[in-house]
Amino acid sequence: MLVIEAIRNQFNPEQAALIKAHVTLCREDEIVPIEKVLKNLESLNEPIVSIDFGEMIRFSEGKGILLPAIGSTKSFHQLRNAVLAGLVEHPRLHEPHITLMHPRNSTCTNTIFNQVKAYRFPATIEFKTVSLIEQEEGKAWVLLREFKLGNKR
């Protein structure tokens, strides 16, 4: 993830200061009541999640850049279902990705896109933890707790 953080620090320092690079597992509107989510997280027995990433793409009228997941995202969705168990019967489809430049606080130009394209990204990234964060508008996101993935038996 070092190359990803380097790109974010150079081309989207405001977002990089708010939170490290990540793949969002659940949105805030999905994790209510939080007590049920915490119970699910504390009893997780899901394996480490590996995600394959494709070529970066622009989004939000070309202002942002992200690395989309490619191939099977089954383990990601199984983890999502485990976290949301008892809350959402059929969780909405959420496509995993890593945002390199967020359009909320950066603007990608053709020049920047070509500069970023020159970097070499990892094809696969393993995710070993689930982080519960708190987001306040304009402030650094606070890590509340981390939950390890992998067989706990």
SEVO-957321 format. One line per field, with one value per atom (N, C-alpha, C): residue number from 1; atom name; residue in three letters; x, y, z. Coordinates in Angstrom, 1 decimal. Example, Ala and Ser with C-alpha at 12.3 -4.5 7.8 and 13.67 -1.06 7.14 Angstrom:
nr = (1, 1, 1, 2, 2, 2)
atom = (N, CA, C, N, CA, C)
rest = (ALA, ALA, ALA, SER, SER, SER)
u = (13.2, 12.3, 13.2, 12.8, 13.7, 12.9)
v = (-5.7, -4.5, -3.3, -2.2, -1.1, 0.0)
w = (7.8, 7.8, 7.8, 7.1, 7.1, 7.9)
END
This chain:
nr = (1, 1, 1, 2, 2, 2, 3, 3, 3, 4, 4, 4, 5, 5, 5, 6, 6, 6, 7, 7, 7, 8, 8, 8, 9, 9, 9, 10, 10, 10, 11, 11, 11, 12, 12, 12, 13, 13, 13, 14, 14, 14, 15, 15, 15, 16, 16, 16, 17, 17, 17, 18, 18, 18, 19, 19, 19, 20, 20, 20, 21, 21, 21, 22, 22, 22, 23, 23, 23, 24, 24, 24, 25, 25, 25, 26, 26, 26, 27, 27, 27, 28, 28, 28, 29, 29, 29, 30, 30, 30, 31, 31, 31, 32, 32, 32, 33, 33, 33, 34, 34, 34, 35, 35, 35, 36, 36, 36, 37, 37, 37, 38, 38, 38, 39, 39, 39, 40, 40, 40, 41, 41, 41, 42, 42, 42, 43, 43, 43, 44, 44, 44, 45, 45, 45, 46, 46, 46, 47, 47, 47, 48, 48, 48, 49, 49, 49, 50, 50, 50, 51, 51, 51, 52, 52, 52, 53, 53, 53, 54, 54, 54, 55, 55, 55, 56, 56, 56, 57, 57, 57, 58, 58, 58, 59, 59, 59, 60, 60, 60, 61, 61, 61, 62, 62, 62, 63, 63, 63, 64, 64, 64, 65, 65, 65, 66, 66, 66, 67, 67, 67, 68, 68, 68, 69, 69, 69, 70, 70, 70, 71, 71, 71, 72, 72, 72, 73, 73, 73, 74, 74, 74, 75, 75, 75, 76, 76, 76, 77, 77, 77, 78, 78, 78, 79, 79, 79, 80, 80, 80, 81, 81, 81, 82, 82, 82, 83, 83, 83, 84, 84, 84, 85, 85, 85, 86, 86, 86, 87, 87, 87, 88, 88, 88, 89, 89, 89, 90, 90, 90, 91, 91, 91, 92, 92, 92, 93, 93, 93, 94, 94, 94, 95, 95, 95, 96, 96, 96, 97, 97, 97, 98, 98, 98, 99, 99, 99, 100, 100, 100, 101, 101, 101, 102, 102, 102, 103, 103, 103, 104, 104, 104, 105, 105, 105, 106, 106, 106, 107, 107, 107, 108, 108, 108, 109, 109, 109, 110, 110, 110, 111, 111, 111, 112, 112, 112, 113, 113, 113, 114, 114, 114, 115, 115, 115, 116, 116, 116, 117, 117, 117, 118, 118, 118, 119, 119, 119, 120, 120, 120, 121, 121, 121, 122, 122, 122, 123, 123, 123, 124, 124, 124, 125, 125, 125, 126, 126, 126, 127, 127, 127, 128, 128, 128, 129, 129, 129, 130, 130, 130, 131, 131, 131, 132, 132, 132, 133, 133, 133, 134, 134, 134, 135, 135, 135, 136, 136, 136, 137, 137, 137, 138, 138, 138, 139, 139, 139, 140, 140, 140, 141, 141, 141, 142, 142, 142, 143, 143, 143, 144, 144, 144, 145, 145, 145, 146, 146, 146, 147, 147, 147, 148, 148, 148, 149, 149, 149, 150, 150, 150, 151, 151, 151, 152, 152, 152, 153, 153, 153)
atom = (N, CA, C, N, CA, C, N, CA, C, N, CA, C, N, CA, C, N, CA, C, N, CA, C, N, CA, C, N, CA, C, N, CA, C, N, CA, C, N, CA, C, N, CA, C, N, CA, C, N, CA, C, N, CA, C, N, CA, C, N, CA, C, N, CA, C, N, CA, C, N, CA, C, N, CA, C, N, CA, C, N, CA, C, N, CA, C, N, CA, C, N, CA, C, N, CA, C, N, CA, C, N, CA, C, N, CA, C, N, CA, C, N, CA, C, N, CA, C, N, CA, C, N, CA, C, N, CA, C, N, CA, C, N, CA, C, N, CA, C, N, CA, C, N, CA, C, N, CA, C, N, CA, C, N, CA, C, N, CA, C, N, CA, C, N, CA, C, N, CA, C, N, CA, C, N, CA, C, N, CA, C, N, CA, C, N, CA, C, N, CA, C, N, CA, C, N, CA, C, N, CA, C, N, CA, C, N, CA, C, N, CA, C, N, CA, C, N, CA, C, N, CA, C, N, CA, C, N, CA, C, N, CA, C, N, CA, C, N, CA, C, N, CA, C, N, CA, C, N, CA, C, N, CA, C, N, CA, C, N, CA, C, N, CA, C, N, CA, C, N, CA, C, N, CA, C, N, CA, C, N, CA, C, N, CA, C, N, CA, C, N, CA, C, N, CA, C, N, CA, C, N, CA, C, N, CA, C, N, CA, C, N, CA, C, N, CA, C, N, CA, C, N, CA, C, N, CA, C, N, CA, C, N, CA, C, N, CA, C, N, CA, C, N, CA, C, N, CA, C, N, CA, C, N, CA, C, N, CA, C, N, CA, C, N, CA, C, N, CA, C, N, CA, C, N, CA, C, N, CA, C, N, CA, C, N, CA, C, N, CA, C, N, CA, C, N, CA, C, N, CA, C, N, CA, C, N, CA, C, N, CA, C, N, CA, C, N, CA, C, N, CA, C, N, CA, C, N, CA, C, N, CA, C, N, CA, C, N, CA, C, N, CA, C, N, CA, C, N, CA, C, N, CA, C, N, CA, C, N, CA, C, N, CA, C, N, CA, C, N, CA, C, N, CA, C, N, CA, C, N, CA, C, N, CA, C, N, CA, C, N, CA, C, N, CA, C, N, CA, C, N, CA, C, N, CA, C, N, CA, C, N, CA, C, N, CA, C, N, CA, C, N, CA, C, N, CA, C, N, CA, C, N, CA, C)
rest = (MET, MET, MET, LEU, LEU, LEU, VAL, VAL, VAL, ILE, ILE, ILE, GLU, GLU, GLU, ALA, ALA, ALA, ILE, ILE, ILE, ARG, ARG, ARG, ASN, ASN, ASN, GLN, GLN, GLN, PHE, PHE, PHE, ASN, ASN, ASN, PRO, PRO, PRO, GLU, GLU, GLU, GLN, GLN, GLN, ALA, ALA, ALA, ALA, ALA, ALA, LEU, LEU, LEU, ILE, ILE, ILE, LYS, LYS, LYS, ALA, ALA, ALA, HIS, HIS, HIS, VAL, VAL, VAL, THR, THR, THR, LEU, LEU, LEU, CYS, CYS, CYS, ARG, ARG, ARG, GLU, GLU, GLU, ASP, ASP, ASP, GLU, GLU, GLU, ILE, ILE, ILE, VAL, VAL, VAL, PRO, PRO, PRO, ILE, ILE, ILE, GLU, GLU, GLU, LYS, LYS, LYS, VAL, VAL, VAL, LEU, LEU, LEU, LYS, LYS, LYS, ASN, ASN, ASN, LEU, LEU, LEU, GLU, GLU, GLU, SER, SER, SER, LEU, LEU, LEU, ASN, ASN, ASN, GLU, GLU, GLU, PRO, PRO, PRO, ILE, ILE, ILE, VAL, VAL, VAL, SER, SER, SER, ILE, ILE, ILE, ASP, ASP, ASP, PHE, PHE, PHE, GLY, GLY, GLY, GLU, GLU, GLU, MET, MET, MET, ILE, ILE, ILE, ARG, ARG, ARG, PHE, PHE, PHE, SER, SER, SER, GLU, GLU, GLU, GLY, GLY, GLY, LYS, LYS, LYS, GLY, GLY, GLY, ILE, ILE, ILE, LEU, LEU, LEU, LEU, LEU, LEU, PRO, PRO, PRO, ALA, ALA, ALA, ILE, ILE, ILE, GLY, GLY, GLY, SER, SER, SER, THR, THR, THR, LYS, LYS, LYS, SER, SER, SER, PHE, PHE, PHE, HIS, HIS, HIS, GLN, GLN, GLN, LEU, LEU, LEU, ARG, ARG, ARG, ASN, ASN, ASN, ALA, ALA, ALA, VAL, VAL, VAL, LEU, LEU, LEU, ALA, ALA, ALA, GLY, GLY, GLY, LEU, LEU, LEU, VAL, VAL, VAL, GLU, GLU, GLU, HIS, HIS, HIS, PRO, PRO, PRO, ARG, ARG, ARG, LEU, LEU, LEU, HIS, HIS, HIS, GLU, GLU, GLU, PRO, PRO, PRO, HIS, HIS, HIS, ILE, ILE, ILE, THR, THR, THR, LEU, LEU, LEU, MET, MET, MET, HIS, HIS, HIS, PRO, PRO, PRO, ARG, ARG, ARG, ASN, ASN, ASN, SER, SER, SER, THR, THR, THR, CYS, CYS, CYS, THR, THR, THR, ASN, ASN, ASN, THR, THR, THR, ILE, ILE, ILE, PHE, PHE, PHE, ASN, ASN, ASN, GLN, GLN, GLN, VAL, VAL, VAL, LYS, LYS, LYS, ALA, ALA, ALA, TYR, TYR, TYR, ARG, ARG, ARG, PHE, PHE, PHE, PRO, PRO, PRO, ALA, ALA, ALA, THR, THR, THR, ILE, ILE, ILE, GLU, GLU, GLU, PHE, PHE, PHE, LYS, LYS, LYS, THR, THR, THR, VAL, VAL, VAL, SER, SER, SER, LEU, LEU, LEU, ILE, ILE, ILE, GLU, GLU, GLU, GLN, GLN, GLN, GLU, GLU, GLU, GLU, GLU, GLU, GLY, GLY, GLY, LYS, LYS, LYS, ALA, ALA, ALA, TRP, TRP, TRP, VAL, VAL, VAL, LEU, LEU, LEU, LEU, LEU, LEU, ARG, ARG, ARG, GLU, GLU, GLU, PHE, PHE, PHE, LYS, LYS, LYS, LEU, LEU, LEU, GLY, GLY, GLY, ASN, ASN, ASN, LYS, LYS, LYS, ARG, ARG, ARG)
u = (0.8, 0.0, 0.9, 2.2, 3.1, 2.9, 2.8, 2.7, 1.4, 0.3, -1.0, -1.0, -0.4, -0.3, 0.6, 1.6, 2.5, 1.7, 0.9, 0.1, -0.9, -1.6, -2.6, -1.9, -0.8, -0.1, 0.3, 0.7, 1.1, 0.0, -1.0, -2.1, -3.4, -3.6, -4.8, -4.4, -3.5, -3.1, -4.2, -5.2, -6.3, -7.0, -7.3, -8.0, -7.0, -5.7, -4.7, -4.6, -4.7, -4.7, -5.9, -7.0, -8.2, -8.2, -7.7, -7.8, -6.8, -6.2, -5.4, -6.2, -5.5, -6.1, -6.8, -8.0, -8.8, -9.8, -10.4, -11.6, -12.8, -13.8, -14.9, -15.7, -16.0, -16.7, -18.2, -18.6, -20.0, -20.1, -21.2, -21.5, -22.2, -22.1, -22.7, -24.2, -24.9, -26.4, -26.7, -25.7, -25.9, -25.6, -24.9, -24.4, -25.2, -26.5, -27.3, -28.3, -28.4, -27.8, -26.3, -25.5, -24.0, -23.7, -24.6, -24.4, -24.4, -25.3, -25.4, -24.1, -23.7, -22.5, -21.3, -21.2, -20.0, -20.1, -21.2, -21.4, -20.9, -21.4, -20.9, -19.4, -18.9, -17.4, -16.6, -17.1, -16.4, -16.4, -17.4, -17.5, -17.1, -16.5, -16.0, -15.1, -15.4, -14.5, -14.2, -14.1, -13.9, -12.4, -12.1, -10.7, -10.2, -8.9, -8.3, -8.9, -9.2, -9.8, -8.7, -8.6, -7.7, -8.6, -8.1, -8.8, -7.9, -8.2, -7.5, -7.9, -7.0, -7.3, -6.9, -7.8, -7.6, -6.9, -6.9, -6.4, -7.2, -6.5, -7.2, -8.1, -9.2, -10.2, -10.5, -11.0, -11.5, -13.0, -13.5, -14.9, -15.3, -16.6, -17.2, -16.8, -17.2, -16.9, -15.4, -14.6, -13.2, -12.4, -13.1, -12.4, -11.6, -12.1, -11.5, -10.8, -10.0, -9.3, -9.5, -9.9, -9.9, -9.3, -9.0, -8.6, -9.7, -10.4, -11.5, -11.1, -11.9, -11.7, -12.0, -11.3, -11.6, -11.7, -12.3, -12.4, -13.4, -13.2, -14.2, -14.0, -15.1, -15.1, -15.9, -16.0, -16.8, -16.4, -15.1, -14.7, -15.1, -15.0, -15.4, -16.8, -17.7, -19.1, -19.5, -18.8, -19.1, -18.8, -17.7, -17.3, -18.4, -18.8, -19.8, -21.1, -21.5, -22.7, -22.6, -21.4, -21.1, -21.3, -20.7, -20.8, -22.2, -23.0, -24.3, -25.4, -25.0, -25.9, -26.9, -28.2, -29.2, -29.6, -29.0, -29.3, -30.0, -29.4, -29.9, -30.0, -31.2, -31.4, -30.7, -30.7, -30.0, -29.2, -28.0, -27.2, -27.1, -27.1, -26.9, -25.6, -25.5, -24.2, -23.3, -22.1, -21.1, -19.8, -19.4, -18.2, -16.9, -16.1, -14.8, -13.9, -13.3, -12.3, -11.4, -10.3, -9.5, -9.5, -9.9, -9.9, -8.5, -7.9, -6.6, -6.8, -7.8, -8.1, -9.6, -9.9, -11.4, -11.8, -12.9, -13.3, -13.9, -14.1, -14.6, -13.5, -12.2, -11.1, -9.9, -10.1, -9.0, -9.7, -8.9, -9.4, -8.3, -8.6, -7.7, -7.7, -6.6, -6.5, -5.9, -5.9, -5.3, -3.8, -3.1, -1.7, -1.5, -2.3, -2.1, -2.5, -3.5, -3.9, -2.8, -2.1, -1.0, 0.2, 0.4, 1.5, 1.2, 0.0, -0.4, -0.3, -0.7, -0.7, 0.7, 1.7, 3.1, 3.5, 2.7, 3.1, 2.7, 3.3, 3.0, 2.3, 1.1, 0.2, 0.3, 0.1, 0.0, -1.3, -1.2, -2.3, -3.3, -2.8, -3.6, -3.2, -4.2, -3.9, -4.7, -4.0, -4.7, -5.1, -6.3, -6.9, -7.0, -6.3, -6.2, -7.0, -7.6, -8.4, -9.6, -10.6, -11.7, -11.6, -11.6, -11.5, -12.9, -13.2, -14.4, -13.9, -14.4, -13.9, -15.1, -14.8, -15.7, -15.3, -16.2, -16.0, -16.7, -16.0, -16.6, -16.2, -17.1, -16.9, -15.7, -14.7, -13.5, -12.5, -12.7, -11.7, -11.1, -9.9, -9.3, -10.3, -10.4, -11.3, -10.6, -11.4, -10.8, -11.0, -10.0, -10.0, -10.5, -11.7, -12.3, -11.9, -11.9, -11.5, -11.1, -10.2, -9.8, -10.2, -10.6, -11.0, -10.2, -9.4, -8.6, -9.4, -9.0, -9.6, -8.6, -9.2, -8.4, -9.0, -8.8, -9.4, -8.9, -9.9, -9.6, -9.7, -10.0, -10.2, -8.9)
v = (-1.2, 0.0, 1.3, 1.1, 2.3, 3.2, 2.6, 3.3, 4.1, 3.4, 4.1, 5.3, 5.1, 6.2, 7.4, 7.0, 8.0, 8.9, 8.2, 8.9, 9.8, 9.3, 10.0, 11.3, 11.1, 12.2, 13.3, 12.9, 13.8, 14.5, 13.7, 14.3, 14.6, 14.0, 14.3, 14.4, 15.3, 15.4, 15.6, 16.4, 16.7, 15.4, 14.5, 13.2, 12.3, 12.3, 11.5, 11.8, 13.1, 13.6, 13.1, 12.9, 12.5, 11.0, 10.2, 8.7, 8.0, 6.9, 6.2, 5.5, 5.0, 4.3, 3.0, 2.7, 1.6, 1.2, 0.1, -0.3, -0.3, 0.5, 0.7, -0.6, -1.2, -2.4, -2.1, -1.2, -0.8, 0.7, 1.2, 2.7, 2.9, 4.1, 4.5, 4.2, 4.3, 4.1, 2.6, 1.7, 0.3, -0.3, 0.4, -0.1, 0.4, 0.5, 0.9, -0.3, -0.7, -0.3, -0.8, 0.1, -0.2, -1.3, -1.5, -2.6, -4.0, -4.1, -5.4, -5.6, -4.5, -4.6, -4.9, -4.3, -4.6, -6.1, -6.6, -8.0, -8.9, -8.6, -9.3, -9.2, -8.1, -7.9, -8.7, -8.7, -9.4, -10.9, -11.4, -12.8, -13.3, -12.4, -12.7, -13.9, -14.8, -15.9, -16.0, -14.9, -14.8, -14.8, -15.4, -15.4, -14.1, -13.9, -12.7, -12.6, -11.3, -11.0, -10.6, -11.3, -10.8, -10.3, -9.1, -8.5, -8.2, -8.6, -8.2, -6.9, -6.0, -4.7, -4.6, -3.9, -3.6, -2.3, -1.9, -0.6, 0.5, 1.6, 2.7, 3.4, 3.9, 4.6, 5.9, 6.8, 8.1, 8.0, 8.8, 8.7, 10.1, 10.3, 11.6, 12.7, 12.5, 13.4, 13.7, 12.6, 12.7, 13.3, 13.8, 14.5, 13.5, 12.3, 11.4, 10.2, 9.5, 8.3, 7.2, 6.0, 4.8, 3.6, 2.6, 1.3, 0.4, -0.2, -1.0, -2.5, -3.2, -4.6, -5.3, -6.4, -7.2, -8.6, -9.4, -10.9, -11.1, -12.2, -12.5, -11.6, -11.2, -10.4, -11.1, -12.4, -13.3, -13.1, -13.2, -13.1, -11.7, -10.7, -9.3, -9.3, -9.9, -9.9, -10.8, -11.9, -12.8, -12.0, -11.3, -10.5, -9.4, -8.8, -7.8, -8.3, -9.5, -10.2, -10.6, -11.0, -11.4, -10.2, -9.0, -7.8, -7.3, -7.5, -6.9, -8.0, -9.1, -10.2, -9.7, -10.0, -9.6, -8.1, -7.4, -6.0, -5.8, -6.4, -6.2, -7.6, -7.9, -9.3, -9.5, -8.5, -8.5, -7.3, -7.2, -6.0, -5.6, -4.3, -3.8, -4.2, -4.2, -4.6, -3.4, -3.6, -2.6, -3.1, -2.3, -2.8, -2.2, -3.1, -2.7, -2.0, -1.0, -0.2, 0.6, 1.2, 2.1, 3.4, 4.5, 5.8, 6.4, 6.8, 7.4, 8.9, 9.5, 10.9, 11.1, 11.7, 11.8, 13.2, 13.2, 14.4, 15.5, 15.1, 16.0, 17.0, 16.6, 17.5, 17.4, 17.0, 17.1, 17.1, 17.4, 17.3, 16.7, 15.6, 15.0, 15.7, 15.9, 16.5, 15.4, 15.6, 14.6, 14.5, 15.6, 15.5, 14.7, 14.9, 14.2, 12.7, 12.4, 11.0, 10.3, 10.9, 10.3, 10.1, 11.0, 10.9, 9.7, 9.6, 8.5, 7.1, 7.1, 5.9, 5.3, 6.1, 5.7, 4.8, 4.9, 4.1, 2.6, 1.8, 0.3, 0.0, -0.5, -0.9, -2.4, -2.7, -4.2, -4.7, -5.9, -6.6, -7.1, -7.6, -8.1, -7.5, -7.3, -6.8, -7.6, -8.0, -8.8, -7.8, -8.0, -7.2, -8.1, -7.8, -8.6, -8.1, -6.9, -6.3, -5.6, -5.4, -4.6, -3.5, -2.2, -1.1, -0.4, -0.1, 0.7, 2.1, 3.1, 4.4, 5.4, 6.6, 7.6, 8.8, 9.2, 10.3, 11.6, 12.7, 14.0, 14.9, 15.6, 16.5, 17.3, 17.2, 18.1, 17.7, 16.7, 16.3, 14.9, 14.7, 13.3, 12.3, 11.2, 10.1, 9.4, 9.0, 8.4, 6.9, 6.2, 4.7, 4.4, 3.7, 3.4, 2.0, 1.0, -0.4, -1.1, -2.1, -3.0, -4.4, -5.1, -6.5, -7.4, -8.3, -9.2, -10.2, -10.4, -11.5, -12.7, -13.8, -15.0, -16.0, -17.3, -18.3, -18.1, -18.0, -17.8, -19.1, -20.1, -21.4, -22.0)
w = (0.0, 0.0, 0.0, 0.1, 0.1, -1.1, -2.3, -3.5, -3.5, -3.0, -3.0, -2.0, -0.9, 0.1, -0.5, -1.2, -1.8, -2.8, -3.6, -4.6, -3.9, -2.9, -2.2, -1.5, -0.9, -0.3, -1.3, -2.5, -3.5, -4.2, -4.6, -5.4, -4.7, -3.5, -2.7, -1.2, -0.9, 0.5, 1.6, 1.2, 2.1, 2.5, 1.6, 1.9, 2.6, 2.2, 2.9, 4.3, 4.7, 6.1, 6.9, 6.2, 6.9, 7.3, 6.3, 6.6, 5.6, 6.1, 5.2, 4.1, 3.1, 2.0, 2.6, 2.0, 2.6, 1.5, 1.8, 1.1, 2.1, 1.7, 2.6, 2.6, 3.7, 3.9, 4.0, 4.9, 5.1, 5.2, 4.8, 5.0, 6.3, 6.7, 8.0, 8.2, 7.1, 7.1, 7.3, 7.1, 7.2, 8.6, 9.4, 10.6, 11.9, 11.7, 12.8, 13.1, 14.3, 15.5, 15.6, 16.1, 16.1, 17.1, 18.1, 19.1, 18.4, 17.5, 16.7, 15.8, 15.2, 14.4, 15.2, 16.4, 17.3, 17.7, 18.0, 18.4, 17.2, 16.0, 14.8, 14.6, 14.8, 14.6, 15.6, 16.8, 17.9, 17.7, 17.0, 16.8, 15.4, 14.7, 13.3, 13.3, 12.3, 12.1, 10.6, 10.0, 8.5, 8.2, 7.0, 6.6, 6.2, 6.1, 5.5, 4.1, 3.7, 2.4, 1.5, 0.3, -0.8, -1.9, -2.3, -3.4, -4.6, -5.8, -7.0, -7.5, -7.9, -8.4, -9.9, -10.6, -12.0, -12.3, -13.5, -13.9, -13.3, -12.9, -12.3, -13.3, -12.8, -13.6, -13.0, -13.9, -13.4, -13.1, -12.1, -11.8, -11.4, -11.2, -10.8, -11.8, -13.0, -14.1, -14.3, -14.0, -14.3, -13.1, -12.1, -11.0, -10.1, -9.9, -9.0, -9.7, -9.0, -9.5, -8.5, -9.0, -8.1, -8.7, -7.9, -8.3, -8.1, -9.1, -8.9, -8.7, -7.9, -7.7, -9.0, -9.3, -10.5, -10.0, -10.9, -10.5, -9.4, -8.7, -7.7, -6.4, -5.9, -4.7, -3.7, -3.8, -2.9, -1.5, -1.2, 0.2, 0.8, 0.0, 0.5, 0.9, 0.0, 0.2, 1.4, 1.5, 2.7, 4.0, 4.0, 5.2, 5.4, 4.4, 4.5, 5.1, 4.6, 5.1, 6.5, 6.9, 8.4, 9.3, 8.8, 9.6, 9.7, 8.7, 8.6, 9.0, 9.4, 9.8, 10.9, 10.7, 11.6, 11.5, 10.6, 10.3, 9.0, 8.0, 6.6, 6.0, 5.6, 5.1, 3.8, 2.9, 1.6, 1.4, 1.9, 1.8, 0.3, 0.1, -1.3, -1.8, -3.1, -3.8, -3.6, -3.1, -2.8, -3.5, -4.5, -5.3, -4.6, -4.1, -3.4, -4.4, -3.8, -4.6, -3.6, -4.1, -3.3, -4.1, -3.3, -3.9, -3.8, -5.0, -5.0, -4.9, -5.6, -5.5, -5.3, -4.2, -4.0, -4.5, -5.3, -5.9, -5.0, -3.7, -2.7, -2.4, -2.5, -2.1, -3.0, -4.3, -5.3, -6.7, -7.6, -9.0, -9.9, -10.5, -11.4, -12.8, -13.3, -14.7, -15.6, -16.9, -17.8, -17.4, -17.1, -16.8, -15.5, -14.5, -13.2, -13.5, -14.3, -14.5, -15.2, -16.2, -16.8, -15.9, -15.0, -14.0, -13.1, -12.6, -11.7, -12.5, -13.7, -14.6, -14.6, -14.5, -14.6, -13.4, -12.3, -11.1, -11.3, -10.6, -10.6, -9.3, -9.4, -8.3, -8.0, -6.7, -6.4, -7.1, -7.7, -8.3, -7.3, -6.2, -5.1, -3.8, -3.0, -1.6, -0.6, 0.5, 1.5, 2.6, 3.1, 4.2, 5.4, 6.5, 7.7, 8.8, 8.7, 9.8, 9.2, 10.1, 9.8, 10.8, 10.4, 11.2, 11.4, 12.6, 12.9, 13.1, 12.2, 12.3, 12.6, 13.0, 13.2, 12.3, 11.5, 10.6, 11.0, 11.2, 11.4, 10.3, 9.7, 8.6, 8.8, 7.9, 7.9, 8.9, 9.7, 10.7, 10.3, 10.9, 10.6, 11.2, 10.5, 10.9, 12.0, 13.0, 14.2, 14.2, 14.4, 14.5, 15.9, 16.0, 17.2, 17.7, 16.8, 17.1, 15.8, 16.0, 14.9, 15.3, 14.3, 14.4, 13.5, 14.0, 13.1, 12.4, 11.1, 10.3, 10.4, 9.9, 10.0, 10.9, 10.7, 11.5, 13.0, 13.9, 15.3, 16.1, 15.4, 16.1, 16.6)
END
